[in-house]
């Protein structure tokens, strides 16, 4: 047994993050850790890496018992971690990032060539083609992920914790990640793997531990379970429909019409979206999906073309102007672009309507509270207090607060850009149901997603982009991954 957690408990004001959790990790296995957002996964791994101190319980590493760890001690004991947010310096080389804080020296001088040779050796072992002298900031997200893995290996990690490692990756990059995980396992590295992607959990793991509401529900052999059983353990109920059925007909009224729009990397895009419709926007990374959304929202400039909303031409130059016209955008990167992490849930929910609820430059606190309470109930935001900082919420609940912020503006047209990235199956189901409610009320939704199943499961039609141009349109009856990929990879 390489790691044992015994009766670990950790509480925060109003929240029991871990409730008497015990867990055994067997040397040489890939052990998956799953659960809804807020289940306690992040708290558990931070306990293992010394980022937090538990209130009670023991941590046992190869028979050596600790009541708590610190990051340096955890590293000395062979525990490495790759968090969702990379700990890399863009302006430094790959080799310099791998040995950051542990530079190889020749006397008092940093030996960059020695670091590059050692980095190259690690990459060769992993069968990865990365130039150790390249600047990290110029690498794709997928390669940056592999640099993080190489950094952990250089630290002689025997137990590697990977927190949502595939969340920001394309399908091709994810496949490369899986190959590396399998090579590490073959080399004797133990891996704790956290992911909301059930396909990779079943592909990579030997055993799975399920957490729910801070408690350990079960540890099971991967070969002895299936998706339905696992989801039921995670959410405490059966999710009978992954993608809820809509029972209304799409209106004949075109709400938004995009005609020959060019800007950023978008080139001559035309499309229509009707009231009551979910239009899926598919394509590979760099296809222009997000850029088109940002043009419609006034975040990036339109250099030519026309946009009609409700029969009137609009040309928002700032998001403020788009919001005034009834457009909302739930952005791809919720932490950088969607939330004020140091502000409360209440403030994040109402920031988009401050002018409406203010009198003489003073916010109406009662109205602010009422709006926040309404959306906490309406879209089931889990929190002990609306005054809690949004950064302390799970990813799924952060996303719900961001959605609430835009629903408060009462938009007609809502853009969801990667709405369920890094979110558990239970929260996904709730967001899908919310999308259905929006279109059933007569609004229109543009859904951008890199997950094929999601874009097919939620859309009435799909438009496919490649290098900024529309290369295909599919009616629901024609949806298939093959058809989408064919359009996504051609001019």
C-alpha positions as CSV (number, residue, x, y, z in Angstrom):
1,X,0.0,0.0,0.0
2,X,1.6,3.2,-1.1
3,X,-0.9,5.6,0.5
4,X,-3.6,5.3,3.1
5,X,-6.0,8.0,4.4
6,X,-7.6,7.2,7.7
7,X,-10.7,9.0,8.9
8,X,-9.8,12.3,7.3
9,X,-12.1,15.2,8.3
10,X,-12.0,18.8,7.1
11,X,-14.5,21.5,7.8
12,X,-14.9,25.1,6.6
13,X,-17.5,27.6,7.9
14,X,-20.9,26.1,7.1
15,X,-19.4,23.2,5.1
16,X,-18.1,19.7,5.9
17,X,-15.7,19.2,3.0
18,X,-14.5,15.8,4.1
19,X,-16.4,13.6,6.6
20,X,-14.4,10.8,8.1
21,X,-13.0,9.6,4.8
22,X,-10.7,6.6,4.6
23,X,-9.0,5.4,1.4
24,X,-6.3,2.9,0.3
25,X,-4.2,3.4,-2.8
26,X,-2.4,0.3,-4.0
27,X,1.1,0.7,-5.5
28,X,1.2,0.6,-9.3
29,X,-2.5,1.1,-9.9
30,X,-4.5,3.9,-11.6
31,X,-7.0,4.8,-9.0
32,X,-9.8,7.1,-10.2
33,X,-11.5,9.6,-7.9
34,X,-15.0,10.6,-9.0
35,X,-17.9,12.6,-7.7
36,X,-20.0,15.6,-8.3
37,X,-18.6,19.1,-8.0
38,X,-18.4,19.8,-4.3
39,X,-18.1,16.1,-3.4
40,X,-14.7,16.7,-1.7
41,X,-12.2,15.5,-4.4
42,X,-10.1,18.7,-4.4
43,X,-10.0,18.9,-0.6
44,X,-8.9,15.2,-0.5
45,X,-6.0,15.7,-3.0
46,X,-4.9,18.9,-1.3
47,X,-4.7,16.9,2.0
48,X,-2.4,14.4,0.2
49,X,-0.2,17.1,-1.2
50,X,0.1,19.2,2.0
51,X,-1.8,22.2,0.6
52,X,-4.3,22.0,3.5
53,X,-4.2,20.5,7.0
54,X,-7.1,18.2,8.0
55,X,-8.9,18.7,11.2
56,X,-8.4,15.0,12.2
57,X,-7.3,11.7,10.7
58,X,-4.0,10.2,9.6
59,X,-2.1,10.1,6.3
60,X,0.1,6.9,5.9
61,X,2.8,6.8,3.2
62,X,4.4,3.4,2.9
63,X,3.7,2.7,6.5
64,X,4.9,6.1,7.8
65,X,2.1,7.9,9.6
66,X,1.5,11.7,9.6
67,X,-1.3,13.9,10.9
68,X,-0.6,16.4,8.2
69,X,1.8,17.1,5.4
70,X,3.3,20.3,3.8
71,X,4.1,20.6,0.1
72,X,7.8,20.1,0.6
73,X,7.3,17.0,2.7
74,X,4.8,15.5,0.3
75,X,7.3,16.0,-2.5
76,X,10.1,14.4,-0.5
77,X,7.8,11.4,0.1
78,X,7.3,11.0,-3.6
79,X,3.9,12.6,-4.1
80,X,3.5,14.8,-7.2
81,X,0.4,16.6,-8.3
82,X,-0.8,18.2,-11.5
83,X,-3.6,20.7,-10.8
84,X,-6.2,22.0,-13.2
85,X,-4.5,25.3,-13.3
86,X,-0.9,24.8,-14.6
87,X,2.0,26.1,-12.5
88,X,4.2,27.2,-15.4
89,X,6.0,30.4,-16.3
90,X,5.3,31.3,-20.0
91,X,8.5,33.4,-20.4
92,X,10.8,30.5,-19.4
93,X,11.8,27.5,-21.4
94,X,10.4,24.0,-21.1
95,X,13.6,22.8,-19.3
96,X,13.6,25.8,-17.0
97,X,10.0,25.2,-16.0
98,X,10.7,21.5,-15.3
99,X,13.5,22.4,-12.9
100,X,11.9,25.6,-11.6
101,X,13.2,26.1,-8.0
102,X,15.6,23.1,-8.4
103,X,17.9,24.3,-11.1
104,X,20.9,22.2,-12.0
105,X,24.0,24.2,-11.4
106,X,27.7,24.1,-12.4
107,X,29.2,25.8,-9.4
108,X,27.1,28.9,-8.8
109,X,26.0,29.1,-12.5
110,X,22.8,27.6,-13.7
111,X,23.6,24.8,-16.2
112,X,20.8,25.2,-18.8
113,X,22.3,22.6,-21.1
114,X,22.3,19.9,-18.4
115,X,18.6,20.8,-17.6
116,X,17.8,20.5,-21.3
117,X,19.6,17.1,-21.5
118,X,17.7,15.8,-18.5
119,X,14.4,17.1,-19.8
120,X,15.1,15.5,-23.2
121,X,15.8,12.2,-21.4
122,X,12.4,12.3,-19.7
123,X,10.6,13.1,-22.9
124,X,12.3,10.3,-24.6
125,X,11.2,7.8,-21.9
126,X,7.6,9.1,-22.4
127,X,8.0,9.1,-26.2
128,X,7.0,12.8,-26.3
129,X,8.4,15.1,-28.9
130,X,9.0,18.5,-27.1
131,X,11.9,20.8,-27.6
132,X,13.3,21.5,-24.1
133,X,14.6,24.9,-25.2
134,X,11.2,26.1,-26.4
135,X,9.3,28.8,-24.5
136,X,6.4,27.2,-22.6
137,X,4.1,30.1,-23.5
138,X,4.4,29.1,-27.1
139,X,3.2,25.5,-26.5
140,X,-0.3,24.3,-26.9
141,X,-2.3,23.5,-23.8
142,X,-1.8,19.8,-24.5
143,X,2.0,20.1,-24.6
144,X,1.9,22.3,-21.5
145,X,0.1,19.5,-19.7
146,X,2.9,17.1,-20.7
147,X,5.5,19.5,-19.4
148,X,3.7,19.4,-16.0
149,X,3.9,15.6,-16.1
150,X,7.6,15.8,-16.9
151,X,8.1,18.2,-14.0
152,X,6.6,15.7,-11.6
153,X,8.7,12.8,-13.0
154,X,11.8,14.9,-12.6
155,X,10.9,15.2,-8.9
156,X,11.0,11.4,-8.7
157,X,7.3,11.2,-8.0
158,X,6.1,7.7,-7.2
159,X,2.5,8.7,-6.7
160,X,1.2,11.2,-9.2
161,X,-2.2,12.9,-8.7
162,X,-3.8,14.2,-11.9
163,X,-6.7,16.6,-11.4
164,X,-8.9,16.9,-14.5
165,X,-5.8,16.5,-16.8
166,X,-7.8,16.2,-20.0
167,X,-10.4,19.0,-19.4
168,X,-8.7,21.7,-21.6
169,X,-7.4,19.2,-24.2
170,X,-8.6,18.4,-27.7
171,X,-9.4,14.8,-28.5
172,X,-6.1,14.3,-30.2
173,X,-4.2,15.8,-27.2
174,X,-6.3,13.7,-24.8
175,X,-5.2,10.5,-26.6
176,X,-1.6,11.5,-26.2
177,X,-2.2,12.0,-22.5
178,X,-3.8,8.6,-22.1
179,X,-0.7,7.0,-23.7
180,X,1.5,8.8,-21.2
181,X,-0.6,7.6,-18.3
182,X,-0.3,4.0,-19.5
183,X,3.5,4.4,-19.9
184,X,3.8,5.8,-16.4
185,X,1.8,2.9,-15.0
186,X,3.9,0.4,-16.8
187,X,7.0,2.1,-15.3
188,X,5.6,1.5,-11.8
189,X,4.2,5.0,-11.1
190,X,1.0,5.0,-9.0
191,X,-1.6,7.4,-10.3
192,X,-4.7,9.0,-8.7
193,X,-6.8,10.2,-11.6
194,X,-9.6,12.7,-11.2
195,X,-12.0,13.3,-14.1
196,X,-15.6,14.0,-15.1
197,X,-15.1,12.2,-18.4
198,X,-16.5,8.8,-17.7
199,X,-15.0,7.2,-20.9
200,X,-11.4,7.9,-19.7
201,X,-12.2,6.7,-16.2
202,X,-13.2,3.3,-17.6
203,X,-10.3,3.2,-20.1
204,X,-7.5,4.1,-17.6
205,X,-8.4,3.1,-14.1
206,X,-8.1,-0.2,-12.1
207,X,-10.3,0.9,-9.2
208,X,-12.7,3.8,-8.6
209,X,-13.5,5.6,-5.4
210,X,-16.8,7.6,-5.3
211,X,-17.2,10.6,-3.1
212,X,-20.5,12.4,-2.4
213,X,-21.1,15.4,-0.1
214,X,-17.7,14.9,1.6
215,X,-18.2,11.2,2.3
216,X,-16.7,8.2,0.7
217,X,-19.6,6.2,-0.8
218,X,-17.6,3.2,-2.2
219,X,-14.4,1.9,-3.8
220,X,-15.0,-0.6,-6.6
221,X,-13.1,-2.5,-9.2
222,X,-13.5,-0.7,-12.6
223,X,-14.2,-4.1,-14.3
224,X,-17.1,-4.8,-11.9
225,X,-19.2,-1.7,-12.7
226,X,-20.7,0.2,-15.6
227,X,-21.6,3.8,-16.3
228,X,-25.2,3.7,-15.0
229,X,-24.1,2.2,-11.7
230,X,-21.3,4.6,-11.3
231,X,-23.4,7.7,-12.0
232,X,-26.0,6.5,-9.5
233,X,-23.3,6.2,-6.8
234,X,-22.0,9.7,-7.7
235,X,-25.3,11.6,-7.7
236,X,-27.4,9.5,-5.3
237,X,-30.1,9.1,-7.9
238,X,-30.6,7.7,-11.3
239,X,-30.2,10.1,-14.3
240,X,-32.6,8.5,-16.7
241,X,-31.9,10.9,-19.5
242,X,-28.4,12.3,-20.1
243,X,-29.8,14.8,-22.6
244,X,-33.4,15.8,-21.6
245,X,-36.0,15.7,-24.3
246,X,-37.6,19.0,-25.5
247,X,-41.3,18.8,-26.2
248,X,-41.8,22.1,-28.1
249,X,-41.5,23.0,-31.7
250,X,-38.9,25.4,-32.9
251,X,-40.5,28.7,-34.0
252,X,-40.4,29.8,-37.7
253,X,-39.3,33.2,-36.5
254,X,-35.6,34.0,-37.1
255,X,-34.3,35.7,-34.0
256,X,-30.7,36.2,-35.0
257,X,-29.4,36.4,-38.6
258,X,-25.6,36.5,-39.3
259,X,-24.8,37.5,-42.8
260,X,-21.2,37.3,-44.3
261,X,-19.6,38.3,-41.0
262,X,-15.8,38.6,-40.9
263,X,-13.6,39.6,-38.0
264,X,-10.7,38.1,-35.9
265,X,-10.2,34.6,-37.6
266,X,-13.9,34.5,-38.7
267,X,-14.3,34.6,-42.5
268,X,-17.6,35.3,-44.2
269,X,-19.9,33.4,-41.7
270,X,-23.6,33.3,-42.4
271,X,-26.2,31.5,-40.2
272,X,-29.7,31.9,-38.8
273,X,-31.0,31.0,-35.3
274,X,-34.7,30.7,-34.6
275,X,-36.6,31.4,-31.5
276,X,-36.9,28.2,-29.4
277,X,-33.8,26.7,-31.1
278,X,-30.5,25.3,-29.8
279,X,-28.0,25.8,-32.6
280,X,-24.8,23.8,-32.0
281,X,-21.5,25.3,-33.2
282,X,-18.9,22.6,-33.8
283,X,-15.3,22.6,-35.0
284,X,-11.8,21.9,-34.0
285,X,-9.6,24.2,-31.9
286,X,-8.8,27.3,-33.9
287,X,-11.9,26.9,-36.1
288,X,-13.3,30.3,-35.0
289,X,-16.2,29.2,-32.8
290,X,-15.3,31.3,-29.7
291,X,-14.2,34.2,-31.9
292,X,-17.7,34.3,-33.6
293,X,-19.3,34.3,-30.2
294,X,-17.1,37.2,-29.1
295,X,-17.9,39.2,-32.2
296,X,-21.7,38.7,-31.6
297,X,-21.1,39.8,-28.0
298,X,-19.1,42.9,-28.9
299,X,-15.9,41.6,-27.3
300,X,-14.1,41.4,-30.6
301,X,-14.6,43.8,-33.6
302,X,-16.6,42.8,-36.7
303,X,-14.8,44.1,-39.8
304,X,-17.5,43.4,-42.3
305,X,-20.9,41.8,-42.7
306,X,-24.3,42.3,-41.0
307,X,-26.0,40.9,-37.8
308,X,-29.8,41.2,-37.4
309,X,-31.5,40.6,-34.0
310,X,-35.2,40.6,-33.9
311,X,-35.4,42.1,-37.4
312,X,-33.1,45.0,-36.6
313,X,-29.4,45.4,-37.5
314,X,-27.0,45.5,-34.6
315,X,-23.3,46.1,-34.4
316,X,-22.2,46.0,-30.8
317,X,-18.7,47.4,-30.2
318,X,-18.7,46.6,-26.5
319,X,-20.2,43.8,-24.4
320,X,-22.3,46.5,-22.7
321,X,-24.0,47.3,-26.0
322,X,-24.7,43.6,-26.7
323,X,-26.2,43.1,-23.2
324,X,-28.5,46.1,-23.8
325,X,-29.7,44.4,-27.0
326,X,-30.6,41.2,-25.1
327,X,-27.4,39.1,-25.8
328,X,-25.7,37.1,-23.1
329,X,-22.4,35.1,-23.2
330,X,-21.4,32.4,-20.8
331,X,-17.7,32.3,-21.6
332,X,-15.4,29.3,-22.1
333,X,-13.0,30.3,-19.3
334,X,-15.3,30.9,-16.3
335,X,-12.5,31.8,-13.9
336,X,-10.7,34.4,-16.1
337,X,-13.7,35.8,-17.9
338,X,-16.9,34.8,-16.1
339,X,-16.4,35.3,-12.4
340,X,-15.0,37.8,-9.9
341,X,-13.4,35.2,-7.8
342,X,-12.8,37.4,-4.7
343,X,-16.4,38.7,-4.7
344,X,-19.5,37.0,-3.2
345,X,-22.1,34.9,-4.9
346,X,-24.6,37.7,-4.4
347,X,-22.3,40.3,-6.0
348,X,-21.4,38.0,-9.0
349,X,-25.1,37.3,-9.6
350,X,-26.2,40.9,-9.7
351,X,-23.2,42.6,-11.2
352,X,-24.8,42.6,-14.7
353,X,-27.9,44.5,-13.5
354,X,-26.3,47.0,-11.1
355,X,-27.7,50.0,-13.0
356,X,-31.2,48.5,-12.7
357,X,-31.0,47.9,-8.9
358,X,-29.2,51.1,-7.9
359,X,-30.7,54.3,-6.8
360,X,-28.5,57.4,-6.8
361,X,-25.3,55.3,-7.1
362,X,-26.3,53.1,-4.2
363,X,-27.2,49.5,-4.6
364,X,-30.6,48.5,-3.3
365,X,-29.4,45.7,-0.9
366,X,-32.9,44.2,-0.6
367,X,-33.3,43.9,-4.3
368,X,-29.8,42.5,-4.6
369,X,-30.6,39.9,-2.0
370,X,-33.9,39.0,-3.7
371,X,-32.4,38.5,-7.1
372,X,-29.6,36.3,-5.7
373,X,-32.0,34.3,-3.6
374,X,-34.3,33.8,-6.6
375,X,-31.5,32.3,-8.8
376,X,-30.1,30.2,-5.9
377,X,-33.5,28.5,-5.7
378,X,-34.2,28.5,-9.5
379,X,-31.0,26.8,-10.6
380,X,-30.1,25.1,-7.4
381,X,-26.8,26.7,-6.5
382,X,-25.4,24.8,-3.5
383,X,-24.0,27.2,-0.9
384,X,-24.5,27.8,2.8
385,X,-24.5,31.6,2.2
386,X,-24.9,34.0,-0.7
387,X,-22.1,36.0,1.0
388,X,-19.6,33.2,0.3
389,X,-16.8,34.1,-2.2
390,X,-17.5,32.4,-5.5
391,X,-13.9,31.0,-5.6
392,X,-14.9,28.7,-2.7
393,X,-17.6,27.0,-4.8
394,X,-17.2,23.9,-6.9
395,X,-16.8,24.3,-10.6
396,X,-20.4,23.3,-11.3
397,X,-21.8,25.8,-8.8
398,X,-19.5,28.6,-10.1
399,X,-20.9,27.9,-13.6
400,X,-24.4,28.2,-12.2
401,X,-23.7,31.6,-10.6
402,X,-22.3,32.8,-14.0
403,X,-25.4,31.6,-15.7
404,X,-27.5,33.3,-13.1
405,X,-25.7,36.6,-13.7
406,X,-26.8,36.5,-17.3
407,X,-30.3,35.3,-16.8
408,X,-30.8,38.3,-14.5
409,X,-30.4,40.5,-17.6
410,X,-33.4,38.6,-19.2
411,X,-31.6,38.0,-22.5
412,X,-33.3,36.8,-25.7
413,X,-30.2,35.2,-27.2
414,X,-27.8,33.2,-25.0
415,X,-24.4,31.9,-26.1
416,X,-23.0,29.0,-24.1
417,X,-19.3,28.4,-24.8
418,X,-18.1,25.1,-23.4
419,X,-20.9,25.2,-20.7
420,X,-20.0,21.9,-19.0
421,X,-16.2,21.8,-19.2
422,X,-14.9,20.4,-15.9
423,X,-18.4,19.8,-14.5
424,X,-19.8,16.6,-13.1
425,X,-22.6,14.6,-14.6
426,X,-25.2,15.7,-12.1
427,X,-24.5,19.4,-12.7
428,X,-24.3,18.8,-16.5
429,X,-27.8,17.4,-16.4
430,X,-29.1,20.5,-14.5
431,X,-27.5,22.8,-17.0
432,X,-28.9,20.9,-19.9
433,X,-32.4,21.2,-18.3
434,X,-31.8,24.9,-17.9
435,X,-31.0,25.3,-21.6
436,X,-34.2,23.5,-22.4
437,X,-36.2,25.9,-20.2
438,X,-34.6,28.8,-22.0
439,X,-35.6,27.7,-25.5
440,X,-39.0,26.5,-24.4
441,X,-39.7,30.1,-23.1
442,X,-38.9,31.4,-26.6
443,X,-35.3,32.3,-26.3
444,X,-32.6,31.1,-28.7
445,X,-29.3,29.4,-27.7
446,X,-26.0,29.1,-29.5
447,X,-24.1,26.2,-27.9
448,X,-20.4,25.8,-28.5
449,X,-18.9,22.5,-27.4
450,X,-15.8,20.4,-28.1
451,X,-17.7,17.3,-26.8
452,X,-19.3,15.6,-29.8
453,X,-22.0,13.8,-27.7
454,X,-22.9,17.0,-26.0
455,X,-23.3,19.1,-29.1
456,X,-25.3,16.3,-30.8
457,X,-27.4,15.6,-27.7
458,X,-28.5,19.2,-27.1
459,X,-28.7,20.8,-30.6
460,X,-31.6,21.1,-33.0
461,X,-29.2,21.9,-35.8
462,X,-25.3,22.0,-36.0
463,X,-23.2,24.4,-37.9
464,X,-19.6,23.3,-38.4
465,X,-16.6,25.7,-38.8
466,X,-13.1,25.1,-40.1
467,X,-10.5,27.9,-40.1
468,X,-13.1,30.6,-39.6
469,X,-15.5,29.4,-42.4
470,X,-18.8,27.5,-42.3
471,X,-18.0,24.1,-43.9
472,X,-21.3,22.3,-43.1
473,X,-24.8,22.3,-41.7
474,X,-26.5,19.2,-40.2
475,X,-30.1,18.6,-39.4
476,X,-30.8,16.5,-36.3
477,X,-31.6,13.4,-38.3
478,X,-28.2,13.6,-40.0
479,X,-26.1,14.0,-36.8
480,X,-23.0,11.7,-36.5
481,X,-19.5,12.1,-35.2
482,X,-18.2,11.1,-38.6
483,X,-20.2,13.8,-40.4
484,X,-19.1,16.5,-38.0
485,X,-15.4,15.5,-38.2
486,X,-15.6,15.4,-42.0
487,X,-16.9,19.0,-42.1
488,X,-14.5,20.1,-39.3
489,X,-11.4,19.0,-41.1
490,X,-12.0,20.4,-44.6
491,X,-11.9,23.8,-46.2
